[in-house]
Amino acid sequence: MAKEIERKFLVDKDSLPKLTNPHHIIQGYIPSSHATIRVRISNDKAFLTLKGKTKGITRSEFEYNIPLSDAKEILQELCISPYIEKKRYDIYIGKHKWEIDIFEGNHQGLIIAEIELSSEDESFEKPIWITKEVSGDYRYSNAYLSQHPLA
């Protein structure tokens, strides 16, 4: 079984280094009470992702490449709107990749950094642009944000 162990943090935008090569992401969610079901388009690639319930900062995750045309149709026909729109930037610090999400649309101004770990107690270097940890705060999950716009 695939596991996602992820920590999330708010970001001080003024402390970020110069960001380049963004992935433009649009993602939507299919209603489910048992799992998080997400369709994501990232630049010209598309994915279907199934995520289980979170325990601590760990949950099961299954992700599959799907045809771009299918993703667009699923977004239109099966996902609840509004969709999440953001630009994602990758920054490598030590052996870890940080994903910096700069939200657009209804969440303009929100910036979240995510890091995936091998275990819940794995140590990592915290960059200066990290502020508050929001890993356990459901209000910062993309599925929640999709239905509760900040703006």
N, C-alpha and C positions, 0 to 999 in steps of 0.2 A: 504494500500500500504506500502510495506517495504521501509524504508529509511536508507541510509548509510550516516553518518556524520563523516568524517574522516579528520584528519590532518596528514601531512607527513613532515618528517624532515630528513636532512642528519645527519650522525653520525660520531663522532670522534672514530675510532676503538680502539685507545689506551686507551680511558677512559671507554670502555665497561667492565662490570663485566664478569666473566667466564660464558660462554654460554653452556648450556647442552640440551640434548633431541631435536635435530633439526627435523623438518619436511622437507623432501626433496620434493620440488615442481617443477613440470613441467607444464607449462600452455601455451595454444595457443589461438589465436583469430580468429574468423570467420568474414570476412569482412561484414560491415554493416554501412550505413550512418545514421541510426536512433538510434542505441543503440550499446553498447559494449557487445559483445557476447564472453564469455570466457569458455574454458574447462580447468579444473585443475585436476591434479593428485597430491595428497598429501599423501606420503607414499603409503598405499594400499587402499585409498579412492578416489572417483572421484566425481566431481561436474560440473554442468552446471550453469553458472551465466549470467544473463541479467542485464545490468546497463543502466540507462537513462542518459540524459545530466546532467552535473554538473551545479548547481546554487549555487555560493558561495563555500561551502565545502560539500554540500548536493546533493544527487541524489537518485533516486529510485534504488532498488537492489532486485533481485529475484534470489535465489540460491536453487538448487535442487540436491540431491544425485542421481547419475546415476551409472549403473554398470561399473566397472573398464574396462571391455572388450569394452564397448561402448565408453568410454572416449579415449582409445587408438586408436580405429578406427576413431573417430571424429578428433583427432589430425592429424592422417595420411591423411585422405581424405578431410577434410573441412577447417582445419586451415592453415593460412599462416605461413611459417617458415621464420626465425628461431623462436624457442620457447623460452620462458623465463624459465631459470633454476636458482633456488635459494634454499638456506637453510633458513628456518624460525625458529626463536626462540621466545618464549613467556617470557616476563618479567612482573611481577606484581608490580606496585608501587601505594600504596594507594588502591583506589577502581577501578583502571584502568589497563587494560592489554595493554602492548606495544608489537607490533609484529616487530621484528628486522629481516629484509630481507638482507641476504648476498648473493649477486648475483654471478653467475658463468658464464662460457662460455664467450659470447660476452660482458658481463658487469662486468667481473672480477674486483673486487676492489670497486664496488659501494655498499654502505650500506645505506639502508633507514629504518627509524623507523616510524611506523604508530600507531595511537591511534584512536579508535572509540569513539565517544561521544554521549550523549543523546540529546544535542542541540548545535547549533553553538557557543553559548556563555558560554558553560560549562567550568568551571575552572578545571585545572589539574596541577599536579606537573611536572615540566620539569626536567628530570634527567640531570646530568652533562655531559653525553655523547652526548646530542643533540647539533647540531650546527645550521645550517640555515634551516628555514622553507621553504618547497617547495610545500605546499598544492596547490597553485594556478598555479604552473608551469607545464603545460601539458607535458613538456619534461621528467618529472619524473613519468608519468603514465606508468604502465606496458604495456598497449596497444601501446603507442608510442615507448617505448623502444624495443618492439618486432620487430619493423620495422626499428629502427634507432640504431644499435649497437654502443656502446661506443668504442669498440676495433677496 
